[in-house]
Amino acid sequence: MNAHHQFEIVCPNNHDQTVKFSEQGFDEALRSGTLIFHCNTCDVDWPPSGEDIAMFRKQFKKETG
């Protein structure tokens, strides 16, 4: 099963954002180095932090475990 999950994140300029991806898509983007978030409010791009990655993995595990 490759369900998409929504995650609430905050951009570096404190704008709330929602990102949506599957666990497989997340892992593939992370491995390839292409996982970058974008804020539509202030037009900034940023990579996920270690805390973001841990939160996503924990949520995937909770929802699939």
PDB file of N, CA, C and O in Angstrom, chain B, residues numbered from 101:
ATOM      1  N   MET B 101       0.842  -1.186   0.000  1.00  0.00           N
ATOM      2  CA  MET B 101       0.000   0.000   0.000  1.00  0.00           C
ATOM      3  C   MET B 101       0.881   1.241   0.000  1.00  0.00           C
ATOM      4  O   MET B 101       1.849   1.318   0.757  1.00  0.00           O
ATOM      5  N   ASN B 102       0.556   2.194  -0.828  1.00  0.00           N
ATOM      6  CA  ASN B 102       1.383   3.377  -0.998  1.00  0.00           C
ATOM      7  C   ASN B 102       0.530   4.630  -0.787  1.00  0.00           C
ATOM      8  O   ASN B 102       0.471   5.498  -1.658  1.00  0.00           O
ATOM      9  N   ALA B 103      -0.126   4.718   0.367  1.00  0.00           N
ATOM     10  CA  ALA B 103      -1.023   5.832   0.666  1.00  0.00           C
ATOM     11  C   ALA B 103      -0.241   7.115   0.892  1.00  0.00           C
ATOM     12  O   ALA B 103       0.885   7.095   1.389  1.00  0.00           O
ATOM     13  N   HIS B 104      -0.847   8.213   0.525  1.00  0.00           N
ATOM     14  CA  HIS B 104      -0.248   9.518   0.766  1.00  0.00           C
ATOM     15  C   HIS B 104      -0.653  10.013   2.154  1.00  0.00           C
ATOM     16  O   HIS B 104      -1.772   9.788   2.617  1.00  0.00           O
ATOM     17  N   HIS B 105       0.274  10.678   2.786  1.00  0.00           N
ATOM     18  CA  HIS B 105       0.057  11.230   4.121  1.00  0.00           C
ATOM     19  C   HIS B 105       0.288  12.729   4.063  1.00  0.00           C
ATOM     20  O   HIS B 105       1.119  13.208   3.291  1.00  0.00           O
ATOM     21  N   GLN B 106      -0.453  13.472   4.884  1.00  0.00           N
ATOM     22  CA  GLN B 106      -0.259  14.914   4.973  1.00  0.00           C
ATOM     23  C   GLN B 106       0.480  15.239   6.255  1.00  0.00           C
ATOM     24  O   GLN B 106       0.220  14.651   7.305  1.00  0.00           O
ATOM     25  N   PHE B 107       1.405  16.181   6.158  1.00  0.00           N
ATOM     26  CA  PHE B 107       2.194  16.609   7.304  1.00  0.00           C
ATOM     27  C   PHE B 107       2.163  18.125   7.383  1.00  0.00           C
ATOM     28  O   PHE B 107       2.253  18.814   6.367  1.00  0.00           O
ATOM     29  N   GLU B 108       2.034  18.632   8.590  1.00  0.00           N
ATOM     30  CA  GLU B 108       2.085  20.070   8.821  1.00  0.00           C
ATOM     31  C   GLU B 108       3.517  20.443   9.178  1.00  0.00           C
ATOM     32  O   GLU B 108       4.099  19.879  10.105  1.00  0.00           O
ATOM     33  N   ILE B 109       4.082  21.395   8.441  1.00  0.00           N
ATOM     34  CA  ILE B 109       5.433  21.868   8.701  1.00  0.00           C
ATOM     35  C   ILE B 109       5.398  23.396   8.730  1.00  0.00           C
ATOM     36  O   ILE B 109       4.386  24.009   8.392  1.00  0.00           O
ATOM     37  N   VAL B 110       6.498  23.991   9.133  1.00  0.00           N
ATOM     38  CA  VAL B 110       6.614  25.447   9.182  1.00  0.00           C
ATOM     39  C   VAL B 110       7.860  25.839   8.401  1.00  0.00           C
ATOM     40  O   VAL B 110       8.934  25.277   8.612  1.00  0.00           O
ATOM     41  N   CYS B 111       7.716  26.798   7.505  1.00  0.00           N
ATOM     42  CA  CYS B 111       8.857  27.244   6.700  1.00  0.00           C
ATOM     43  C   CYS B 111       9.818  28.058   7.573  1.00  0.00           C
ATOM     44  O   CYS B 111       9.467  28.430   8.693  1.00  0.00           O
ATOM     45  N   PRO B 112      11.015  28.335   7.074  1.00  0.00           N
ATOM     46  CA  PRO B 112      11.986  29.114   7.850  1.00  0.00           C
ATOM     47  C   PRO B 112      11.483  30.514   8.238  1.00  0.00           C
ATOM     48  O   PRO B 112      12.023  31.132   9.155  1.00  0.00           O
ATOM     49  N   ASN B 113      10.458  31.010   7.546  1.00  0.00           N
ATOM     50  CA  ASN B 113       9.896  32.330   7.857  1.00  0.00           C
ATOM     51  C   ASN B 113       8.588  32.233   8.631  1.00  0.00           C
ATOM     52  O   ASN B 113       7.793  33.174   8.645  1.00  0.00           O
ATOM     53  N   ASN B 114       8.370  31.091   9.274  1.00  0.00           N
ATOM     54  CA  ASN B 114       7.220  30.843  10.167  1.00  0.00           C
ATOM     55  C   ASN B 114       5.858  30.817   9.485  1.00  0.00           C
ATOM     56  O   ASN B 114       4.857  31.190  10.097  1.00  0.00           O
ATOM     57  N   HIS B 115       5.806  30.385   8.237  1.00  0.00           N
ATOM     58  CA  HIS B 115       4.527  30.182   7.565  1.00  0.00           C
ATOM     59  C   HIS B 115       4.163  28.707   7.645  1.00  0.00           C
ATOM     60  O   HIS B 115       4.986  27.839   7.356  1.00  0.00           O
ATOM     61  N   ASP B 116       2.932  28.431   8.037  1.00  0.00           N
ATOM     62  CA  ASP B 116       2.459  27.046   8.099  1.00  0.00           C
ATOM     63  C   ASP B 116       2.282  26.495   6.695  1.00  0.00           C
ATOM     64  O   ASP B 116       1.743  27.164   5.813  1.00  0.00           O
ATOM     65  N   GLN B 117       2.741  25.278   6.501  1.00  0.00           N
ATOM     66  CA  GLN B 117       2.646  24.609   5.206  1.00  0.00           C
ATOM     67  C   GLN B 117       2.157  23.181   5.422  1.00  0.00           C
ATOM     68  O   GLN B 117       2.363  22.600   6.487  1.00  0.00           O
ATOM     69  N   THR B 118       1.518  22.629   4.417  1.00  0.00           N
ATOM     70  CA  THR B 118       1.119  21.229   4.426  1.00  0.00           C
ATOM     71  C   THR B 118       1.825  20.548   3.261  1.00  0.00           C
ATOM     72  O   THR B 118       1.752  21.009   2.121  1.00  0.00           O
ATOM     73  N   VAL B 119       2.506  19.452   3.557  1.00  0.00           N
ATOM     74  CA  VAL B 119       3.133  18.659   2.505  1.00  0.00           C
ATOM     75  C   VAL B 119       2.459  17.301   2.480  1.00  0.00           C
ATOM     76  O   VAL B 119       1.967  16.819   3.501  1.00  0.00           O
ATOM     77  N   LYS B 120       2.440  16.696   1.316  1.00  0.00           N
ATOM     78  CA  LYS B 120       1.756  15.411   1.143  1.00  0.00           C
ATOM     79  C   LYS B 120       2.626  14.509   0.302  1.00  0.00           C
ATOM     80  O   LYS B 120       3.038  14.882  -0.796  1.00  0.00           O
ATOM     81  N   PHE B 121       2.911  13.313   0.813  1.00  0.00           N
ATOM     82  CA  PHE B 121       3.656  12.323   0.048  1.00  0.00           C
ATOM     83  C   PHE B 121       3.459  10.943   0.645  1.00  0.00           C
ATOM     84  O   PHE B 121       3.011  10.788   1.782  1.00  0.00           O
ATOM     85  N   SER B 122       3.810   9.941  -0.159  1.00  0.00           N
ATOM     86  CA  SER B 122       3.748   8.562   0.298  1.00  0.00           C
ATOM     87  C   SER B 122       5.070   8.221   0.975  1.00  0.00           C
ATOM     88  O   SER B 122       6.067   8.918   0.790  1.00  0.00           O
ATOM     89  N   GLU B 123       5.074   7.159   1.752  1.00  0.00           N
ATOM     90  CA  GLU B 123       6.316   6.733   2.393  1.00  0.00           C
ATOM     91  C   GLU B 123       7.359   6.367   1.338  1.00  0.00           C
ATOM     92  O   GLU B 123       8.532   6.710   1.482  1.00  0.00           O
ATOM     93  N   GLN B 124       6.944   5.681   0.289  1.00  0.00           N
ATOM     94  CA  GLN B 124       7.872   5.298  -0.775  1.00  0.00           C
ATOM     95  C   GLN B 124       8.415   6.540  -1.483  1.00  0.00           C
ATOM     96  O   GLN B 124       9.619   6.640  -1.721  1.00  0.00           O
ATOM     97  N   GLY B 125       7.543   7.477  -1.817  1.00  0.00           N
ATOM     98  CA  GLY B 125       7.979   8.704  -2.475  1.00  0.00           C
ATOM     99  C   GLY B 125       8.916   9.518  -1.597  1.00  0.00           C
ATOM    100  O   GLY B 125       9.886  10.100  -2.083  1.00  0.00           O
ATOM    101  N   PHE B 126       8.622   9.556  -0.300  1.00  0.00           N
ATOM    102  CA  PHE B 126       9.477  10.254   0.655  1.00  0.00           C
ATOM    103  C   PHE B 126      10.866   9.627   0.684  1.00  0.00           C
ATOM    104  O   PHE B 126      11.873  10.328   0.586  1.00  0.00           O
ATOM    105  N   ASP B 127      10.915   8.298   0.819  1.00  0.00           N
ATOM    106  CA  ASP B 127      12.202   7.600   0.878  1.00  0.00           C
ATOM    107  C   ASP B 127      13.003   7.784  -0.409  1.00  0.00           C
ATOM    108  O   ASP B 127      14.214   7.998  -0.360  1.00  0.00           O
ATOM    109  N   GLU B 128      12.340   7.701  -1.552  1.00  0.00           N
ATOM    110  CA  GLU B 128      13.030   7.864  -2.833  1.00  0.00           C
ATOM    111  C   GLU B 128      13.602   9.274  -2.980  1.00  0.00           C
ATOM    112  O   GLU B 128      14.741   9.442  -3.415  1.00  0.00           O
ATOM    113  N   ALA B 129      12.813  10.283  -2.618  1.00  0.00           N
ATOM    114  CA  ALA B 129      13.286  11.667  -2.721  1.00  0.00           C
ATOM    115  C   ALA B 129      14.426  11.929  -1.739  1.00  0.00           C
ATOM    116  O   ALA B 129      15.372  12.648  -2.059  1.00  0.00           O
ATOM    117  N   LEU B 130      14.334  11.349  -0.554  1.00  0.00           N
ATOM    118  CA  LEU B 130      15.382  11.526   0.446  1.00  0.00           C
ATOM    119  C   LEU B 130      16.687  10.882  -0.021  1.00  0.00           C
ATOM    120  O   LEU B 130      17.757  11.480   0.094  1.00  0.00           O
ATOM    121  N   ARG B 131      16.594   9.667  -0.544  1.00  0.00           N
ATOM    122  CA  ARG B 131      17.795   8.967  -1.037  1.00  0.00           C
ATOM    123  C   ARG B 131      18.446   9.701  -2.213  1.00  0.00           C
ATOM    124  O   ARG B 131      19.671   9.755  -2.321  1.00  0.00           O
ATOM    125  N   SER B 132      17.621  10.255  -3.079  1.00  0.00           N
ATOM    126  CA  SER B 132      18.164  10.914  -4.268  1.00  0.00           C
ATOM    127  C   SER B 132      18.625  12.343  -3.999  1.00  0.00           C
ATOM    128  O   SER B 132      19.251  12.967  -4.856  1.00  0.00           O
ATOM    129  N   GLY B 133      18.320  12.856  -2.822  1.00  0.00           N
ATOM    130  CA  GLY B 133      18.715  14.225  -2.486  1.00  0.00           C
ATOM    131  C   GLY B 133      17.820  15.281  -3.091  1.00  0.00           C
ATOM    132  O   GLY B 133      18.205  16.448  -3.162  1.00  0.00           O
ATOM    133  N   THR B 134      16.620  14.893  -3.535  1.00  0.00           N
ATOM    134  CA  THR B 134      15.724  15.852  -4.176  1.00  0.00           C
ATOM    135  C   THR B 134      14.586  16.328  -3.271  1.00  0.00           C
ATOM    136  O   THR B 134      13.700  17.050  -3.730  1.00  0.00           O
ATOM    137  N   LEU B 135      14.596  15.940  -2.004  1.00  0.00           N
ATOM    138  CA  LEU B 135      13.510  16.339  -1.107  1.00  0.00           C
ATOM    139  C   LEU B 135      13.745  17.773  -0.639  1.00  0.00           C
ATOM    140  O   LEU B 135      14.582  18.033   0.227  1.00  0.00           O
ATOM    141  N   ILE B 136      13.001  18.683  -1.222  1.00  0.00           N
ATOM    142  CA  ILE B 136      13.061  20.105  -0.880  1.00  0.00           C
ATOM    143  C   ILE B 136      11.629  20.583  -0.691  1.00  0.00           C
ATOM    144  O   ILE B 136      10.749  20.270  -1.493  1.00  0.00           O
ATOM    145  N   PHE B 137      11.402  21.342   0.371  1.00  0.00           N
ATOM    146  CA  PHE B 137      10.082  21.920   0.619  1.00  0.00           C
ATOM    147  C   PHE B 137      10.034  23.314   0.011  1.00  0.00           C
ATOM    148  O   PHE B 137      11.066  23.961  -0.174  1.00  0.00           O
ATOM    149  N   HIS B 138       8.819  23.769  -0.299  1.00  0.00           N
ATOM    150  CA  HIS B 138       8.631  25.104  -0.877  1.00  0.00           C
ATOM    151  C   HIS B 138       7.484  25.799  -0.160  1.00  0.00           C
ATOM    152  O   HIS B 138       6.429  25.205   0.060  1.00  0.00           O
ATOM    153  N   CYS B 139       7.695  27.055   0.202  1.00  0.00           N
ATOM    154  CA  CYS B 139       6.643  27.865   0.823  1.00  0.00           C
ATOM    155  C   CYS B 139       6.024  28.751  -0.247  1.00  0.00           C
ATOM    156  O   CYS B 139       6.718  29.560  -0.863  1.00  0.00           O
ATOM    157  N   ASN B 140       4.737  28.604  -0.470  1.00  0.00           N
ATOM    158  CA  ASN B 140       4.047  29.423  -1.457  1.00  0.00           C
ATOM    159  C   ASN B 140       3.830  30.846  -0.952  1.00  0.00           C
ATOM    160  O   ASN B 140       3.621  31.760  -1.750  1.00  0.00           O
ATOM    161  N   THR B 141       3.877  31.042   0.354  1.00  0.00           N
ATOM    162  CA  THR B 141       3.643  32.364   0.924  1.00  0.00           C
ATOM    163  C   THR B 141       4.841  33.290   0.690  1.00  0.00           C
ATOM    164  O   THR B 141       4.673  34.431   0.261  1.00  0.00           O
ATOM    165  N   CYS B 142       6.038  32.800   0.971  1.00  0.00           N
ATOM    166  CA  CYS B 142       7.223  33.662   0.852  1.00  0.00           C
ATOM    167  C   CYS B 142       8.191  33.188  -0.233  1.00  0.00           C
ATOM    168  O   CYS B 142       9.270  33.760  -0.388  1.00  0.00           O
ATOM    169  N   ASP B 143       7.820  32.154  -0.979  1.00  0.00           N
ATOM    170  CA  ASP B 143       8.594  31.661  -2.118  1.00  0.00           C
ATOM    171  C   ASP B 143      10.017  31.242  -1.739  1.00  0.00           C
ATOM    172  O   ASP B 143      10.974  31.553  -2.448  1.00  0.00           O
ATOM    173  N   VAL B 144      10.143  30.538  -0.621  1.00  0.00           N
ATOM    174  CA  VAL B 144      11.452  30.048  -0.179  1.00  0.00           C
ATOM    175  C   VAL B 144      11.470  28.522  -0.273  1.00  0.00           C
ATOM    176  O   VAL B 144      10.451  27.871  -0.040  1.00  0.00           O
ATOM    177  N   ASP B 145      12.614  27.961  -0.610  1.00  0.00           N
ATOM    178  CA  ASP B 145      12.822  26.518  -0.632  1.00  0.00           C
ATOM    179  C   ASP B 145      13.774  26.157   0.496  1.00  0.00           C
ATOM    180  O   ASP B 145      14.677  26.929   0.817  1.00  0.00           O
ATOM    181  N   TRP B 146      13.577  24.968   1.113  1.00  0.00           N
ATOM    182  CA  TRP B 146      14.480  24.519   2.164  1.00  0.00           C
ATOM    183  C   TRP B 146      14.439  23.000   2.261  1.00  0.00           C
ATOM    184  O   TRP B 146      13.420  22.381   1.957  1.00  0.00           O
ATOM    185  N   PRO B 147      15.536  22.410   2.682  1.00  0.00           N
ATOM    186  CA  PRO B 147      15.574  20.951   2.859  1.00  0.00           C
ATOM    187  C   PRO B 147      14.957  20.583   4.212  1.00  0.00           C
ATOM    188  O   PRO B 147      14.909  21.416   5.117  1.00  0.00           O
ATOM    189  N   PRO B 148      14.489  19.349   4.352  1.00  0.00           N
ATOM    190  CA  PRO B 148      13.951  18.925   5.644  1.00  0.00           C
ATOM    191  C   PRO B 148      15.076  18.836   6.674  1.00  0.00           C
ATOM    192  O   PRO B 148      16.212  18.492   6.347  1.00  0.00           O
ATOM    193  N   SER B 149      14.739  19.151   7.910  1.00  0.00           N
ATOM    194  CA  SER B 149      15.709  19.016   9.001  1.00  0.00           C
ATOM    195  C   SER B 149      15.711  17.569   9.485  1.00  0.00           C
ATOM    196  O   SER B 149      14.839  16.780   9.120  1.00  0.00           O
ATOM    197  N   GLY B 150      16.678  17.237  10.293  1.00  0.00           N
ATOM    198  CA  GLY B 150      16.712  15.912  10.912  1.00  0.00           C
ATOM    199  C   GLY B 150      15.465  15.654  11.731  1.00  0.00           C
ATOM    200  O   GLY B 150      14.953  14.536  11.758  1.00  0.00           O
ATOM    201  N   GLU B 151      14.966  16.707  12.414  1.00  0.00           N
ATOM    202  CA  GLU B 151      13.731  16.565  13.203  1.00  0.00           C
ATOM    203  C   GLU B 151      12.534  16.304  12.305  1.00  0.00           C
ATOM    204  O   GLU B 151      11.663  15.504  12.648  1.00  0.00           O
ATOM    205  N   ASP B 152      12.481  16.980  11.146  1.00  0.00           N
ATOM    206  CA  ASP B 152      11.388  16.744  10.191  1.00  0.00           C
ATOM    207  C   ASP B 152      11.391  15.290   9.740  1.00  0.00           C
ATOM    208  O   ASP B 152      10.354  14.627   9.749  1.00  0.00           O
ATOM    209  N   ILE B 153      12.555  14.802   9.349  1.00  0.00           N
ATOM    210  CA  ILE B 153      12.677  13.434   8.851  1.00  0.00           C
ATOM    211  C   ILE B 153      12.247  12.433   9.921  1.00  0.00           C
ATOM    212  O   ILE B 153      11.531  11.476   9.625  1.00  0.00           O
ATOM    213  N   ALA B 154      12.679  12.649  11.158  1.00  0.00           N
ATOM    214  CA  ALA B 154      12.293  11.753  12.261  1.00  0.00           C
ATOM    215  C   ALA B 154      10.783  11.790  12.480  1.00  0.00           C
ATOM    216  O   ALA B 154      10.168  10.751  12.718  1.00  0.00           O
ATOM    217  N   MET B 155      10.180  12.979  12.403  1.00  0.00           N
ATOM    218  CA  MET B 155       8.738  13.103  12.593  1.00  0.00           C
ATOM    219  C   MET B 155       7.982  12.366  11.490  1.00  0.00           C
ATOM    220  O   MET B 155       7.002  11.674  11.763  1.00  0.00           O
ATOM    221  N   PHE B 156       8.439  12.516  10.234  1.00  0.00           N
ATOM    222  CA  PHE B 156       7.769  11.833   9.126  1.00  0.00           C
ATOM    223  C   PHE B 156       7.860  10.316   9.295  1.00  0.00           C
ATOM    224  O   PHE B 156       6.866   9.608   9.133  1.00  0.00           O
ATOM    225  N   ARG B 157       9.037   9.831   9.617  1.00  0.00           N
ATOM    226  CA  ARG B 157       9.220   8.374   9.795  1.00  0.00           C
ATOM    227  C   ARG B 157       8.345   7.847  10.928  1.00  0.00           C
ATOM    228  O   ARG B 157       7.756   6.772  10.815  1.00  0.00           O
ATOM    229  N   LYS B 158       8.262   8.601  12.015  1.00  0.00           N
ATOM    230  CA  LYS B 158       7.439   8.184  13.153  1.00  0.00           C
ATOM    231  C   LYS B 158       5.966   8.131  12.738  1.00  0.00           C
ATOM    232  O   LYS B 158       5.253   7.194  13.098  1.00  0.00           O
ATOM    233  N   GLN B 159       5.517   9.121  11.991  1.00  0.00           N
ATOM    234  CA  GLN B 159       4.122   9.149  11.547  1.00  0.00           C
ATOM    235  C   GLN B 159       3.836   8.007  10.574  1.00  0.00           C
ATOM    236  O   GLN B 159       2.792   7.362  10.672  1.00  0.00           O
ATOM    237  N   PHE B 160       4.754   7.749   9.633  1.00  0.00           N
ATOM    238  CA  PHE B 160       4.560   6.622   8.710  1.00  0.00           C
ATOM    239  C   PHE B 160       4.442   5.319   9.500  1.00  0.00           C
ATOM    240  O   PHE B 160       3.567   4.497   9.229  1.00  0.00           O
ATOM    241  N   LYS B 161       5.325   5.140  10.470  1.00  0.00           N
ATOM    242  CA  LYS B 161       5.327   3.912  11.262  1.00  0.00           C
ATOM    243  C   LYS B 161       4.012   3.758  12.039  1.00  0.00           C
ATOM    244  O   LYS B 161       3.449   2.665  12.113  1.00  0.00           O
ATOM    245  N   LYS B 162       3.534   4.861  12.613  1.00  0.00           N
ATOM    246  CA  LYS B 162       2.303   4.824  13.391  1.00  0.00           C
ATOM    247  C   LYS B 162       1.105   4.478  12.503  1.00  0.00           C
ATOM    248  O   LYS B 162       0.225   3.719  12.908  1.00  0.00           O
ATOM    249  N   GLU B 163       1.079   5.035  11.298  1.00  0.00           N
ATOM    250  CA  GLU B 163      -0.066   4.837  10.411  1.00  0.00           C
ATOM    251  C   GLU B 163      -0.027   3.509   9.669  1.00  0.00           C
ATOM    252  O   GLU B 163      -1.065   3.030   9.214  1.00  0.00           O
ATOM    253  N   THR B 164       1.160   2.903   9.537  1.00  0.00           N
ATOM    254  CA  THR B 164       1.250   1.628   8.823  1.00  0.00           C
ATOM    255  C   THR B 164       1.504   0.452   9.759  1.00  0.00           C
ATOM    256  O   THR B 164       1.385  -0.705   9.358  1.00  0.00           O
ATOM    257  N   GLY B 165       1.852   0.750  11.001  1.00  0.00           N
ATOM    258  CA  GLY B 165       2.200  -0.315  11.952  1.00  0.00           C
ATOM    259  C   GLY B 165       1.087  -0.776  12.707  1.00  0.00           C
ATOM    260  O   GLY B 165       1.234  -1.668  13.542  1.00  0.00           O
TER     261      GLY B 165
END
